[in-house]
Amino acid sequence: MRKCIFCQGDYDDQAEKCTREQCGLSNRPRMLVDWEIKKLIRMNVIKILPILNLDEQINPIGLDLTLDTRFKKIVKSDNTSIDPTEPFVDPKYYTYWELLLARKEDKCVLHPGDFTLGQSFEFISLPKFIGAGLDGKSSLGRLSLTVHTTAASIDPGFSGHITFELYNNGGLPIVLHPLQPVARLVFHVTSESENPYSGHYAGQTEVRSARGYATNFSMILHNRREFIA
């Protein structure tokens, strides 16, 4: 009899669930639902700290994430450009600011066309057999706010605050407040990853700038053409 990936108890393949009463979960790959997410958080398999109110943040297939106080905004300039193949230098490309929770008037205002990096108040740690997907809140999407521009997948093994790529697509400024729910994590049981996430954004505790790609694309293109020829 094999072991349960969640609690290391005996796993009943015929019944497709763990034999331990305190676990009792299936190990088959799938999207997790509310009661399973709650159980795995309480078992410390999915680590999320802090959770302000688990019953309010949980929903049928995910967990709401709230907005932290830290932000980075790409500066606007007509005199420079960003080359993703080179390392980014924070003072050159970003402005950083932090709001104070104690001051009710502190807020993040996104004007039309503004793009700002924010992050979740919650620190997330996933095991190497659970991945996650990031969804923006539907109510904010209807106000023209995009919460993730491209990065909607959280790899198995990831630990850190989740970065939000906040963009105002509309014609009016959008006001965002610390601890406001802005996104949802949807969890997926996977096969055990051979190489769980350990990249540039692992363990991030504040909004981390984009990683540069020190890659000689000209040489890659040349070699590819030589191979095709």
Contacts in CASP RR format, 6 or more apart in sequence:
PFRMAT RR
TARGET T0000
AUTHOR 0000-0000-0000
METHOD contacts of the structure
MODEL  1
MRKCIFCQGDYDDQAEKCTREQCGLSNRPRMLVDWEIKKLIRMNVIKILP
ILNLDEQINPIGLDLTLDTRFKKIVKSDNTSIDPTEPFVDPKYYTYWELL
LARKEDKCVLHPGDFTLGQSFEFISLPKFIGAGLDGKSSLGRLSLTVHTT
AASIDPGFSGHITFELYNNGGLPIVLHPLQPVARLVFHVTSESENPYSGH
YAGQTEVRSARGYATNFSMILHNRREFIA
1 10 0 8 1.000
1 11 0 8 1.000
1 12 0 8 1.000
1 13 0 8 1.000
2 11 0 8 1.000
2 13 0 8 1.000
3 9 0 8 1.000
3 10 0 8 1.000
3 11 0 8 1.000
4 10 0 8 1.000
4 11 0 8 1.000
4 18 0 8 1.000
4 19 0 8 1.000
4 20 0 8 1.000
4 23 0 8 1.000
4 24 0 8 1.000
4 25 0 8 1.000
4 27 0 8 1.000
5 27 0 8 1.000
5 127 0 8 1.000
5 129 0 8 1.000
5 189 0 8 1.000
5 192 0 8 1.000
6 18 0 8 1.000
6 23 0 8 1.000
6 25 0 8 1.000
6 27 0 8 1.000
6 40 0 8 1.000
6 43 0 8 1.000
6 45 0 8 1.000
7 18 0 8 1.000
7 20 0 8 1.000
7 22 0 8 1.000
7 23 0 8 1.000
7 43 0 8 1.000
7 45 0 8 1.000
9 18 0 8 1.000
9 19 0 8 1.000
9 20 0 8 1.000
9 23 0 8 1.000
10 18 0 8 1.000
10 19 0 8 1.000
10 20 0 8 1.000
11 17 0 8 1.000
11 18 0 8 1.000
11 19 0 8 1.000
11 27 0 8 1.000
12 18 0 8 1.000
12 19 0 8 1.000
16 26 0 8 1.000
16 27 0 8 1.000
16 28 0 8 1.000
17 24 0 8 1.000
17 25 0 8 1.000
17 26 0 8 1.000
17 27 0 8 1.000
18 24 0 8 1.000
18 25 0 8 1.000
18 26 0 8 1.000
18 27 0 8 1.000
22 43 0 8 1.000
23 39 0 8 1.000
23 43 0 8 1.000
25 36 0 8 1.000
25 39 0 8 1.000
25 40 0 8 1.000
27 189 0 8 1.000
28 189 0 8 1.000
29 188 0 8 1.000
29 189 0 8 1.000
29 190 0 8 1.000
29 191 0 8 1.000
30 188 0 8 1.000
30 189 0 8 1.000
31 61 0 8 1.000
31 186 0 8 1.000
31 187 0 8 1.000
31 188 0 8 1.000
32 40 0 8 1.000
32 61 0 8 1.000
32 62 0 8 1.000
32 130 0 8 1.000
32 186 0 8 1.000
32 187 0 8 1.000
32 188 0 8 1.000
32 189 0 8 1.000
33 60 0 8 1.000
33 61 0 8 1.000
34 58 0 8 1.000
34 59 0 8 1.000
34 60 0 8 1.000
34 61 0 8 1.000
34 62 0 8 1.000
37 46 0 8 1.000
37 58 0 8 1.000
37 62 0 8 1.000
37 63 0 8 1.000
37 187 0 8 1.000
38 54 0 8 1.000
38 58 0 8 1.000
40 46 0 8 1.000
40 130 0 8 1.000
40 187 0 8 1.000
41 47 0 8 1.000
41 48 0 8 1.000
41 51 0 8 1.000
41 54 0 8 1.000
45 127 0 8 1.000
45 130 0 8 1.000
46 124 0 8 1.000
46 125 0 8 1.000
46 126 0 8 1.000
46 127 0 8 1.000
46 130 0 8 1.000
46 187 0 8 1.000
47 123 0 8 1.000
47 124 0 8 1.000
47 125 0 8 1.000
47 126 0 8 1.000
47 159 0 8 1.000
48 63 0 8 1.000
48 122 0 8 1.000
48 123 0 8 1.000
48 124 0 8 1.000
48 125 0 8 1.000
49 122 0 8 1.000
49 123 0 8 1.000
50 121 0 8 1.000
50 122 0 8 1.000
51 57 0 8 1.000
51 122 0 8 1.000
52 66 0 8 1.000
52 121 0 8 1.000
52 179 0 8 1.000
56 64 0 8 1.000
57 63 0 8 1.000
57 64 0 8 1.000
57 65 0 8 1.000
57 66 0 8 1.000
57 181 0 8 1.000
58 64 0 8 1.000
59 184 0 8 1.000
61 186 0 8 1.000
62 184 0 8 1.000
62 185 0 8 1.000
62 186 0 8 1.000
62 187 0 8 1.000
63 184 0 8 1.000
63 185 0 8 1.000
63 187 0 8 1.000
64 137 0 8 1.000
64 181 0 8 1.000
64 183 0 8 1.000
64 184 0 8 1.000
65 120 0 8 1.000
65 121 0 8 1.000
65 122 0 8 1.000
65 162 0 8 1.000
65 181 0 8 1.000
65 182 0 8 1.000
65 183 0 8 1.000
65 184 0 8 1.000
65 185 0 8 1.000
66 120 0 8 1.000
66 121 0 8 1.000
66 122 0 8 1.000
66 178 0 8 1.000
66 179 0 8 1.000
66 180 0 8 1.000
66 181 0 8 1.000
66 182 0 8 1.000
67 108 0 8 1.000
67 118 0 8 1.000
67 120 0 8 1.000
67 121 0 8 1.000
67 164 0 8 1.000
67 176 0 8 1.000
67 177 0 8 1.000
67 178 0 8 1.000
67 179 0 8 1.000
67 180 0 8 1.000
67 181 0 8 1.000
67 182 0 8 1.000
68 118 0 8 1.000
68 119 0 8 1.000
68 120 0 8 1.000
68 121 0 8 1.000
68 161 0 8 1.000
68 178 0 8 1.000
69 98 0 8 1.000
69 99 0 8 1.000
69 100 0 8 1.000
69 101 0 8 1.000
69 106 0 8 1.000
69 121 0 8 1.000
69 178 0 8 1.000
70 96 0 8 1.000
70 97 0 8 1.000
70 98 0 8 1.000
70 99 0 8 1.000
70 118 0 8 1.000
70 119 0 8 1.000
70 206 0 8 1.000
70 207 0 8 1.000
71 96 0 8 1.000
71 97 0 8 1.000
71 98 0 8 1.000
71 99 0 8 1.000
71 108 0 8 1.000
71 116 0 8 1.000
71 117 0 8 1.000
71 118 0 8 1.000
71 207 0 8 1.000
72 90 0 8 1.000
72 94 0 8 1.000
72 95 0 8 1.000
72 96 0 8 1.000
72 116 0 8 1.000
72 117 0 8 1.000
72 118 0 8 1.000
72 207 0 8 1.000
72 209 0 8 1.000
73 94 0 8 1.000
73 95 0 8 1.000
73 97 0 8 1.000
73 114 0 8 1.000
73 115 0 8 1.000
73 116 0 8 1.000
73 117 0 8 1.000
74 82 0 8 1.000
74 93 0 8 1.000
74 94 0 8 1.000
74 115 0 8 1.000
75 93 0 8 1.000
75 94 0 8 1.000
75 95 0 8 1.000
80 92 0 8 1.000
82 88 0 8 1.000
82 93 0 8 1.000
84 210 0 8 1.000
84 212 0 8 1.000
84 213 0 8 1.000
85 212 0 8 1.000
85 213 0 8 1.000
85 214 0 8 1.000
85 215 0 8 1.000
85 217 0 8 1.000
86 212 0 8 1.000
86 214 0 8 1.000
87 212 0 8 1.000
87 214 0 8 1.000
88 94 0 8 1.000
88 209 0 8 1.000
88 210 0 8 1.000
88 211 0 8 1.000
88 212 0 8 1.000
90 96 0 8 1.000
90 209 0 8 1.000
93 209 0 8 1.000
94 117 0 8 1.000
94 209 0 8 1.000
96 207 0 8 1.000
99 106 0 8 1.000
99 107 0 8 1.000
99 108 0 8 1.000
99 178 0 8 1.000
100 106 0 8 1.000
101 178 0 8 1.000
101 179 0 8 1.000
106 178 0 8 1.000
107 175 0 8 1.000
107 176 0 8 1.000
107 177 0 8 1.000
107 178 0 8 1.000
108 116 0 8 1.000
108 166 0 8 1.000
108 175 0 8 1.000
108 176 0 8 1.000
108 177 0 8 1.000
109 173 0 8 1.000
109 174 0 8 1.000
109 175 0 8 1.000
109 176 0 8 1.000
110 116 0 8 1.000
110 145 0 8 1.000
110 166 0 8 1.000
110 167 0 8 1.000
110 168 0 8 1.000
110 173 0 8 1.000
110 174 0 8 1.000
110 175 0 8 1.000
110 176 0 8 1.000
111 168 0 8 1.000
111 173 0 8 1.000
112 168 0 8 1.000
112 170 0 8 1.000
112 171 0 8 1.000
112 172 0 8 1.000
112 173 0 8 1.000
113 167 0 8 1.000
113 168 0 8 1.000
113 169 0 8 1.000
113 170 0 8 1.000
114 166 0 8 1.000
114 167 0 8 1.000
114 168 0 8 1.000
115 149 0 8 1.000
115 165 0 8 1.000
115 166 0 8 1.000
115 167 0 8 1.000
116 166 0 8 1.000
116 167 0 8 1.000
117 163 0 8 1.000
117 164 0 8 1.000
117 165 0 8 1.000
117 166 0 8 1.000
117 207 0 8 1.000
118 163 0 8 1.000
118 164 0 8 1.000
118 166 0 8 1.000
118 207 0 8 1.000
119 161 0 8 1.000
119 162 0 8 1.000
119 163 0 8 1.000
119 164 0 8 1.000
119 204 0 8 1.000
119 206 0 8 1.000
119 207 0 8 1.000
120 161 0 8 1.000
120 162 0 8 1.000
120 164 0 8 1.000
120 183 0 8 1.000
121 161 0 8 1.000
121 178 0 8 1.000
121 179 0 8 1.000
122 161 0 8 1.000
122 162 0 8 1.000
123 159 0 8 1.000
123 160 0 8 1.000
123 161 0 8 1.000
123 205 0 8 1.000
124 132 0 8 1.000
124 154 0 8 1.000
124 158 0 8 1.000
124 159 0 8 1.000
124 160 0 8 1.000
124 161 0 8 1.000
124 162 0 8 1.000
124 185 0 8 1.000
125 157 0 8 1.000
125 158 0 8 1.000
125 159 0 8 1.000
125 160 0 8 1.000
126 132 0 8 1.000
126 154 0 8 1.000
126 155 0 8 1.000
126 156 0 8 1.000
126 157 0 8 1.000
126 158 0 8 1.000
126 159 0 8 1.000
127 156 0 8 1.000
127 157 0 8 1.000
128 156 0 8 1.000
128 157 0 8 1.000
128 192 0 8 1.000
128 193 0 8 1.000
128 196 0 8 1.000
129 156 0 8 1.000
129 189 0 8 1.000
129 190 0 8 1.000
129 191 0 8 1.000
129 192 0 8 1.000
129 193 0 8 1.000
130 156 0 8 1.000
130 157 0 8 1.000
130 187 0 8 1.000
130 188 0 8 1.000
130 189 0 8 1.000
130 190 0 8 1.000
131 153 0 8 1.000
131 154 0 8 1.000
131 155 0 8 1.000
131 156 0 8 1.000
131 157 0 8 1.000
131 158 0 8 1.000
131 187 0 8 1.000
131 188 0 8 1.000
131 190 0 8 1.000
132 153 0 8 1.000
132 154 0 8 1.000
132 158 0 8 1.000
132 185 0 8 1.000
132 186 0 8 1.000
132 187 0 8 1.000
132 188 0 8 1.000
133 152 0 8 1.000
133 153 0 8 1.000
133 154 0 8 1.000
133 185 0 8 1.000
133 186 0 8 1.000
133 187 0 8 1.000
133 188 0 8 1.000
134 147 0 8 1.000
134 148 0 8 1.000
134 151 0 8 1.000
134 152 0 8 1.000
134 153 0 8 1.000
134 154 0 8 1.000
134 162 0 8 1.000
134 183 0 8 1.000
134 184 0 8 1.000
134 185 0 8 1.000
134 186 0 8 1.000
135 147 0 8 1.000
135 152 0 8 1.000
135 183 0 8 1.000
135 184 0 8 1.000
135 185 0 8 1.000
135 186 0 8 1.000
136 146 0 8 1.000
136 147 0 8 1.000
136 148 0 8 1.000
136 182 0 8 1.000
136 183 0 8 1.000
136 184 0 8 1.000
137 147 0 8 1.000
137 181 0 8 1.000
137 182 0 8 1.000
137 183 0 8 1.000
137 184 0 8 1.000
140 147 0 8 1.000
140 174 0 8 1.000
140 182 0 8 1.000
141 147 0 8 1.000
143 174 0 8 1.000
144 168 0 8 1.000
144 169 0 8 1.000
144 170 0 8 1.000
144 171 0 8 1.000
144 172 0 8 1.000
144 174 0 8 1.000
145 166 0 8 1.000
145 167 0 8 1.000
145 168 0 8 1.000
145 169 0 8 1.000
145 174 0 8 1.000
145 176 0 8 1.000
145 182 0 8 1.000
146 165 0 8 1.000
146 166 0 8 1.000
146 167 0 8 1.000
146 168 0 8 1.000
146 169 0 8 1.000
147 164 0 8 1.000
147 165 0 8 1.000
147 166 0 8 1.000
147 182 0 8 1.000
147 183 0 8 1.000
148 164 0 8 1.000
148 165 0 8 1.000
148 183 0 8 1.000
149 165 0 8 1.000
149 167 0 8 1.000
150 165 0 8 1.000
151 163 0 8 1.000
151 165 0 8 1.000
154 162 0 8 1.000
154 185 0 8 1.000
155 193 0 8 1.000
155 196 0 8 1.000
155 197 0 8 1.000
156 190 0 8 1.000
156 192 0 8 1.000
156 193 0 8 1.000
156 196 0 8 1.000
156 197 0 8 1.000
157 193 0 8 1.000
157 196 0 8 1.000
157 197 0 8 1.000
158 196 0 8 1.000
158 197 0 8 1.000
158 201 0 8 1.000
158 202 0 8 1.000
159 202 0 8 1.000
159 203 0 8 1.000
160 201 0 8 1.000
160 202 0 8 1.000
160 203 0 8 1.000
160 204 0 8 1.000
160 205 0 8 1.000
161 204 0 8 1.000
161 205 0 8 1.000
161 206 0 8 1.000
161 207 0 8 1.000
162 183 0 8 1.000
162 185 0 8 1.000
163 201 0 8 1.000
163 204 0 8 1.000
163 207 0 8 1.000
163 208 0 8 1.000
164 182 0 8 1.000
164 183 0 8 1.000
166 176 0 8 1.000
166 182 0 8 1.000
168 174 0 8 1.000
176 182 0 8 1.000
200 208 0 8 1.000
200 211 0 8 1.000
201 208 0 8 1.000
201 211 0 8 1.000
END
